[in-house]
Amino acid sequence: MHSLTYGEVSFNEMVSIIKTYTAQDLNAEYVIAVGADSQNFSYTKMPVTVGIHKIKNKVGRGGIYFFDIIKLKKINSIRQKIFYETNLSIELALKLSNIFEKSNFPYEITVHADVGYNGPTSQYVAEIKGWVRACGFQCVVKPDSYMASSVANKLSK
């Protein structure tokens, strides 16, 4: 994984950083979210992200994020791209969730999907939300899915 703050880190180092970060202020609430987006070039560039957002007194107090960028053979179908993005997010959320559970880390993970009720992805919202929920995660869609539609989107450019 990569981080603007910590540089190149292994998956286990990322988990350790997340635990340290959330232990810094026990009076704060932390939201851990995973999301992905993609952009087509001569290939499909697909960043997958993990963000930890600190909230105190119902006000955002910053956060940190990690990402990996995957380059794939160009995917032209919007449906295929949305499902591939969501699959990467679910896989990462499951991997994190398993480690968190084994170490009694009390935070749940939310999956941010790059679909919304307006635009070309609207026809996939119900299916994506159902899939993510069936995997045991809360699903957030546009315009609230900032890890997919903002952070990963910026990295996909």
Steps between C-alpha positions, in 0.01 A plus 500: 500500500602861452442800723576866446585520870685170556629412153508138386373264772412134517144394574596410860677833545185676379291312757747597773488866393119493504502358852751759620309783333169403662666463841625861500166648604266261677232770524468521123292284268676343202343399172692242298393481137617315190425609144619476141458686174636463148598697197564377149813580306658242269444285810267529801658667803325391819603642839366325809510705820473466878418814696486570872296811575513652848181658637479687829186672628333419165767699313756350263854529634700371206619156417746283317468271202681222322470383142613254239469563128421207275547516123275270299429423140258770391145438625245679281182378665386731780327205665820294500701793639250566781492133598880467482543812718247372750661156508841653578343707779322199650815285485703768678223561756480125573876474543503797740191379682653157564816653645301748710283220636798279592665785690178625667528834319154655554447683171274398217576566137269674256519438126465809283369413155540720195130481410222751556132559444571749221693428185607186314567291811151545647383168356761316710436659842261238639715210379827647631347594837351153538830332414701713744244445779498125430876506560438656843581865438308823495493642147524874433420636153540837328500776598619374842748236378804727531763222503384390154361815342761746636820336625519206257361720223785749545755217493348357182578810293 
